[in-house]
Amino acid sequence: MEPNLDRPPGRDLPAAFFDRRADEVAPDLVGKVLWRQGVGGGRLVEVEAYLPSEDPACHAHRGMTPRNRAMFGPPGTIYVYVSYGIHLLLNLVCMAQGVGSAVLVRAFEPIGDTSVMLANRGLSAGDVRLIASGPGRVGQALGIDLSLNSAALSVDSGLSVIDDGCRPPVEATHRVGITSGRDLTLRYILPESPYLSRGPRRGREVNR
């Protein structure tokens, strides 16, 4: 049986949505639907903001390099990088071109037909919670590769973020999996979601 990968209803977020500080964009992304044409996706439950100057964990902290060049692109640009030589991590560029700021996608709750994502992850039908509960899993589930690096969120790239009107509660916690900037509360989550990657499942409430 062919998978049913119809695009979820809602409007694609415009580039202007991302033309703000990453710590303003990130909490507003929680609850939106990340979707890859022909693959599927789900509702974002965990993201992290990375800021250009005051954040030592940000790839742009020391300036532009061949690896992070996409991070300095226009707002709404896709920034993909390889972590530990294995995982392809998906980031969404924020702020004006030339600044160097982004939001890392850490986890989403799968929606709709999950058959392609399960196959990409090598999982069985009973393992839906493990499809995208971590940034490396997100990349694998969606079939993210370096060909998307520097592309724009759009119909042409096949990757988009959809606003379907969902406005869940959001909490801010400390980021996980980093050594620098660990004191900054720049991880934004849907509290108590079973699809979170790991770490604290509660934080301070974010007013939006």
N, C-alpha and C positions, 0 to 999 in steps of 0.2 A: 504494500500500500504506500502511495506517495505521501510524504509528510505535508501537513497543512500549515504552511508558513505565511499565511496572510498577514500583512502589516497591521498592527494594532491601531485602533482609532486614535485620533488626536492630531495635534499640529507639531511639526518639527520645530525645535528651538532654533531661532535665528542666530546668526553670528553675534548680533548685538547683545544677546543674553550673556555671552561670555566676555563681553568688554567691560569687565569689572575685576576687582581684586578676587583672587582665588578663594579667599576665606569668606567672600560674599556669594560667589557662585556655588561653592561646594554644598552648603546646606540646602540651597534651592534645587540642587540636583537630586537629593534624596526623595524618592517617590516617583521620579520621572522614569520613563521606559527607555532602556538602551536596546537598540534593535539593529541586527545585521541582516540585510536582505539575503534570502535563501538559506539562512542558518537559524535565526530566532533570536531570543534575548529575554529580558526580564526587567523587573522593577528594581531600581538602584536602592540598596539598603546601607551601603558603606562606601564612603569616598574620603580622600585626604587632600587637603590643600597644600600647595608648595609655593612659597612667596619668593620674590626675586632677590631681595637684598638682605632682609633681616632673618633669613631662614638658612642656616648652614647645611640643612639636608637637601635643599633645592639644587637640582643639577645646574641651574643657571647662576648659582651663587658666585662662581669664579669667572663668569663670562661665557661667551659663545665658543663652542667647539664643534668639530664635524659631527660628533655623536648627538649633541643636544640642539643642533641648529633649528630643528622643527619647533622647539619650545619657544623660539623667538618669533614665530610666525604670527599671522593675524589671529584674532580671537576666533575660536571654533575650529582651529587646526587640530589634527590628530597627531599626537606625539607618541611613537612606539619605541621602546628600547628593550634591549636584552638584559635580563637580570641573572647573575650567576652563570652566564653562558648558556642558559637553558630556557628560562621563562620570558615570554614576550608580554610586556606590561603596557596597558592602554592608558593614555593620559589625554586630557582635553585642555587645550591651551586657552589661557585667560589673559585679560588686559590687552593693551595696545601692542601692535607689532613692534618688535625690538626690545620688549621688556624682559621676557623670560619667566613665565609663571604658568602653572598648570594644576589641574586636579587629577589625581590618580584614582582610577576605578578599582575598588577593592572587592566588591561583592554585589551580586544582584539576586533577586528571587525570580527564578525562571517562571515564565508564563507561556500559555499556549502549548503548541507541539514541541516537545523537548527531544525528539528522537535524534535529530542531527547533532545537537549539543552533547547528548549522552554518547553518541558514537565517537564524536571528537575527543571526548574525555575517556573513552574506553570503559564506560560505566553501564550498569544494568538499569532497568526501569525503576527499580526501588531505591536508586541512589540520587534522586533529584536534588537533595539538600547539598550534595557534594559537587554539583555541576559548576557553580561559580562562587564558592565561598572562599575567596582568596584571589589576589591579583593575577597570579600565574594561572589559576584555574579559569578566570575570566578570559584571558587571552587564548587559552587552549580551547575552551568551549565555543568561542565565537570564531575560531580559525583566524585569529589576528596574526598578521605577518608584517614584515618590514615594508612591503609594498604600500601599506597604508600610511606609513610615516610621511608627514608633511601634507597629506591630503586634507581636504576640508570635510567636516560632517555634512553629508549631502546625499542626494539620490545617486549622484555619479560615483561616489566612493562606496555606496551601499551600506554605510554606517550612519545612524542618526540617533538623536535623543528626542523622544516624543513626550509632549505634555498632554496628558489625558485628563487633567483636572485634579489628580490626586494630591492632597496636601497633608501628609502624615506628620506626626510629631517628630522633631529632630533633636538629638542631643550631641554635644561636642565632648570628645575625650582626647586623651593623648594618642599620638600616632604610634603604630607598632612596627616592629621589624627594622628599626633604624637605630643608629648610635648617636648621631648629632641631632640637636633640636628636639630631643625627646620631651622637653618640658613644655613644648607648645601644644595647646589643645586645638589641633587642626584636623582631627579625624571626626567626621560627621556620620552619624549612624541613625538607623531606625531602631530605637531601643528595644531590646529583648527579641529581636528578629532571630529565628533559628538559622538564618542564612548568613549571618555575620561570619567573618573569617576567624577571628579569635580576639583575645584581649578583653578589656572591660566592656561589658554590655550595657552599662549605664554611665551617664555623664551629666553635664549641666545642660539644662534645656536651652535651646536656641530660639529666640524670639524672631519671627520672620514676618 
